[in-house]
């Protein structure tokens, strides 16, 4: 029933009572008013129905009048603003809505008129993705509007080397939506900030077809990247760029890689395609270098925008980080754990270095359904019980880390190497942590960590120099 019609009906009934100088709370008055508005087929039955329900009818008339009176006599504050940026809109909404649900910038932008323009003749893929999107949100939507396309974008691209798989949690779902907007605004507008996302809504795109074409392009691009030998190894370790570094770096990789692919004519299998694949390796290698040098701390959005602009000045084949810079950071920071004063040798910093080195060495990940975990070769418990100086830094050093399937890592747990009985597990440690079984006894004593580090240092140094150069030069 229309609330507006109910309100109009009650207003007209009260006016009728006032004009006739009769009481409105009398059911006879109500019947007489009804008889004037419509033809009553069965007077007896109608009167009986009114009599039965009169208490409820009168109560609802009073409720509507009370609401009307409250609204009429209330003062409602209105904030009128002009030319607000999306950031300002979000701040103002959060201040007003301090006791309510916090909304992301993308959710607030969804109310903007341009985002609610209906997409004419959307593809079946778009329709299906939109239905799935609103099913996950928990509501229904009859039409496809512009906002729906970036919101469902990541889901439609599918699994790839850059973006991690998102869970169904609220925070993950919000990120999944937001990153779709950021990728599209980075590609079409040249930035990923809130202002760029708002500008995207007004971009002169053919919304019914261009997003579908972009999804197809990106899927082909990711196939091309994954066919490059280095990325085959990275894929075998069941990880992504986002999981190893940061969300901003993953978005930067996708946008810059796509724009480089476009400027090469979207090649699939020629010389340009090989140049593109090598550029993706150089780009990823550079991003890891910047990440461990803390160049991605702070606002990643601005750095992504700068890298998009800088692409126009890049040569056909990107200039890689010089080998001496990689050698320097390893020797002067990572391996100089006992002399340099640093607190940055952490698992967050070591993780991309560790995975990158395994892929540079062409070490294929295990064929397992279990997740991959980082193992401390000399267990952390041994360091905790020792009086070794700077032990927190030493235990998390690259030279004390290796990659193992979760099942094997759980089996190893905090055991010393010499205490492992399973020959299968011993073989996995020999293979994936580059330790001869004959050394297990020596490396089970935490005080011998220096010996193990000296033995393993050359392995990682060769990966970042010789092995890396082999990829760049072929």
ABEGO torsion letter per residue (X at the ends): XBAAAAAAAAAAAAAAAAAAGBBAABAAAAAAAAAAABBBABAAAAAAAAAAAAAAAAAAAAAAAAAAAAAAABBBBBBBBBGBBAAAAAAAAAAAAAABBBBBAAAAAAABAAAABBBBGBBAAAAAAAAAAAAAAGBBBABBBAAAAAAAAAAAAEBBAABBBBBABAAAAAAAAAAAAAAAAAAAAGBABAAAAAAAAABBBBAAAAAAAAAAAAAAAAAAAAABAAAAAAAAAGBBAAAABBAAAAAAAAAAAAAAAAAAGGBAABAAAAAAAAAAAAAAAAAAAAAAAGAABEBAAAAAAAAAAAAAABBABBBBBBAAAAAAAAAAAAAAAAABBBAABBAAAAAAAAAAAAAAAGBBBBBBABBBBBBBABBAAAAAABABBGAAAAAABAAABBBBBAAAAAAAEABBAAABABAAAAAAAAAAAGBBAAAAAAAABAAAAAAAAAAAAAAAAAAABAAAAAAAAX
